[in-house]
């Protein structure tokens, strides 16, 4: 299973959807996605718009794949419930979880 | 009716030039705000809402009584959030934490908590955004993406702003972006240094070493050529007024506060050559105020515990993620924040197990699992209050519509009075 480096963060879409409510369709679409560069996407045989299962040592999430200009080997997930499922709660005495730089697996969703 | 010079309460930019059109106590349109700010004003709830206890609507005295009972019964309560409320309410939340012997933490612990820890060890060469606008000729964005998260930062304060000594705005500045991915902010840079993920610390100590004249026997550090790093050091030394804005790309990666301490030390050492500052890009509208208010009340910016009758500070022990993940709190009061949506699931799920009280204008994900929901007015839209911009400048928030809801400050006052009796 190929491993990627996971970066989580804010996006304009996520920020704009926040005041509309976390149960709004806009917020769901803005946050329940994962961005990957076209080279990695093709190597995995995935299509943009396809649902994928994303897994770290701490949890997993089902997200919609989007193509984006990113370095090879890196994926990006906007802040939201998907990112929270993937990040662990260990803070190494800082209060801050490792929200960027986790190792993550991406596979097509079967069934 | 148009109301001018309104402060947008959404993010740490606190843009104070917004115009809001109000008719019949409803916001009709918004001028000059970014898409985030516009969304905040246009989607602000103004309808009357009653408090909810155990899923049933109740009157305010009953709701306050239920909240106070939960907190008084708790052996180890947590008060968390604070970043989207006014400093007047933050002060009351701290008074309540003191009264209860509670832990109190803000969302700073999952954004710029490591910045506070780094600054505690190194000091903070800092300035106001006004100085950046009027003086900066070298602007570096490190691990932050203002084009998507602080959309008017470029225009009002940093890249494009025309000031007394920067009359040509963008032409008077060199813009450098340091990031692990080509963000929209990076596309606006003169120089983009793309780091290998997790290498901020080694790149920062390399820059410090080069500033001190060290010669390196490697070709690259963190994915960036030594020639590019040498060029950056020269630009930093030669500028008139430099500033590094930094974000979660640094605070949430690898060395966290160690990286921040290196960044702050680099800026401090550059002051032997020129004027150089650092500034964290603060996310929520008054998250800087949470740090300021907690600091002037307790001596510490976040992760504070009153169990011994005096404030103790310990990130990793009294921070929300740790307290919740280790199940060390038995009740929670969440103010103007949504930890169910923003904390790692392993930490947030403890809020399902313990009685939780929510003060918030919105019906958010935490309110869905809370035992007591106290719907309040929105500071900056339906209530006046004070918020601190990302450069720690306090600004008065206006009220543009009337709300039937009480403010966070009033509700906290009621809870304090009930706990005292």
Interface residues (C-beta under 8 A of the other chain):
Chain A: X5 X7 X8 X9 X10 X11 X12 X15 X16 X17 X18 X19 X20 X21 X22 X23 X58 X59 X69 X70 X71 X74 X76 X79 X80 X81 X84 X85 X87 X88 X89 X90 X91 X92 X93 X94 X95 X96 X97 X98 X99 X100 X101
Chain B: X10 X11 X35 X36 X39 X40 X42 X43 X44 X105 X109 X110 X113 X114 X117 X145 X147 X148 X149 X151 X180 X181 X182 X194 X197 X198 X248 X249 X251 X252 X253 X254 X256 X257 X283 X302 X303 X315 X316 X317 X319 X320 X321 X322 X324 X325 X338 X341 X342 X343 X344 X345 X346 X347 X348 X362 X363 X364 X365
